[in-house]
């Protein structure tokens, strides 16, 4: 049985490797991601979100620093900061609901400042 820790570890590794196919393993057609940029439902919309994120975070000079990882039962919470050639993520957080072996619901919020 896959635990919330396992799913979070897989998700963070796939994101770090910018592996779209692997990150999509963490979601199903019933999955929902709510962000300040919109709500993404199902595999097609979630894949489009990650394609855009990977386009930004795969650029040379991009840094990501994990500040906090907390897992409690079916929930995971992370806090991170990042900088890409386009934006500074001064504070960013994701919360994941993992009732079985995939992420059913995720939220993202962040203070993002575009670079001039």
N, C-alpha and C positions, 0 to 999 in steps of 0.2 A: 504494500500500500504506500502510495506517495503522500508525504506529509507537506504541510504548508511550507516548512523550511526547504524541502526538496524543490518545490515549485518555485519559490523565491530565488533559490540559488541558480536553478536552471534559467530563469528569466533574466537575472542580472548577468549571467555568463553570456547568454545569447545576445543581450543588448550590447555588452562590452565588445563582443566579436562582430557586431553589426550583421548578425545572421538572421535574415528575415524568415527563412523556412523554419529554423529552430524556435524563434520567438513565437511563431504562430501556433506551435504545439501547445503553448500555454493557454490557448483560448479555444472557445467553441462558437457555434453560430448563436448561442444564447448569451454570450459574453457581452458586457457593456463597459465602456470606459467613458467617464464623465470628466471633462476638463474645462478650463476657462476658455478654451478655443472651440468648444462644441462637445457634443455627445456622439460617440461612435459605437454603433450596434452591429454585432455579427462579424464574421470573419472578413468579409470584403472591406467594410469600413475600417476595421481595426488594422488590416494589412496596409491600407492607404495611409493611415496615421503613422505607422512605423516606417513606411517608405519615406515619408517626409522627415521624420525624426532622424533616420539613418543618413539622409542626404545632408543634414546639418551636422550631426555628431561624428560623421566619418571624415570630416575635413581636417586637414593637417593643422596641428596646434590646438586641437580641442582637448580640454581636460574635464574630468569628472571626479569629484571627491565625495565619497559616501560619508555622511556625518553620523547616521544612526540607522540601525536595523533592529526592529522589534517584531517578534512573532508571538502571538497569543492564540492558541487553538487554530481557528479557521481564518484568522486575520494576520496580515503582515503590514508593517508600516515602515517606510524609509524616508529619510531626510538627506538631501544631497545638494551640492553646489556644483556649478559647471561654467565653463567659458568656451565658446566657439568663436570663429571669426565673425559671426553675425550677432551673437547675443551674450550677455552675462546673466547667468541664472544665480542670482544672489541668495535665493532660498527656494528650494523645490521639495515637494513631498508627494509621495504616492501611498495610497492605502489599497490593499488587495484583500478581497474576500475569496477564499479558496475552500469551498465546502467539500470538494472531493479531490480530483486530481488536476483540475484546471482552474484558471482565474475566471470566476463568474462575474465579478464586479470589481472595478478599479476606479479610483479617483486620482486626479493629479491637480495640484495647485502650485503656483510658483510666482515669485517676483522676478520677472524677466525684463532686462533693460537692453534694448537694441543698441548696438555699437554705432557710432556716427561714422 
